[in-house]
Amino acid sequence: MHSFFTRINNVSALLSSCTMALLAAITIASLLQEAIYPPQINGQISMKPVKVFHAKTPRQRRKQEMGFLNFNMTADLTPLFTWNTKQLFLSLEAEYENIQGVNNTIVLWDRIVRRPEDARVKIIGAKNKYAFKEIGGKGFGKGAPGNASYALKYNLMPYVGMLRYGEAARLSDVPFDVREEL
């Protein structure tokens, strides 16, 4: 005869195996649904040239160039909300090349969307939430192109399965407007 602890161990092993099989089935079903019915996302970004000022930050003794931008953004992200969507993480990212030829990507604004009712994003006259400055202090407008591209990106966090990333809108070649003192 088997002891009480052996029977408990067998039952718990069976339950954990069934749970893992169920989670794998949910993940596969979610990926198949996205492959068969890909979400159609509509988004648009508009902004004026980025104003760049020479300023001293409280923690740094030398002057740096800091960028300030105003943007308008609309996006309909409701197709991303399915039975397996927990939340979306939205971010507005700037991509530019500095004077040394290094490609940089900076997050300027973000938001977490937890409900499908909040998935229709309409923002007018917003400003960057996070600092927009060159880490090396070499300057925005001194590079060869002197322009930046902006993208509204999303990160879909499901209840079960893999994180999925995508892009809802893109705006290219927005120039830097370099000014004097702040």
Secondary structure, 3 states (H helix, E strand, C coil): CCCHHHHHHHHHHHHHHHHHHHHHHHHHHHHHHHHHCCCCCEEEEEECCEEEEEEECCCCCCEEEEEECEEEEEEECHHHCCCCEEEEEEEEEEEEECCCCCEEEEEEEEEEECCHHHCEEEEEEEECCCCEECCCCCCCCCCCCCEEEEEEEEEEEECCCCCEEEEEEEEEEEEEEEEEEC
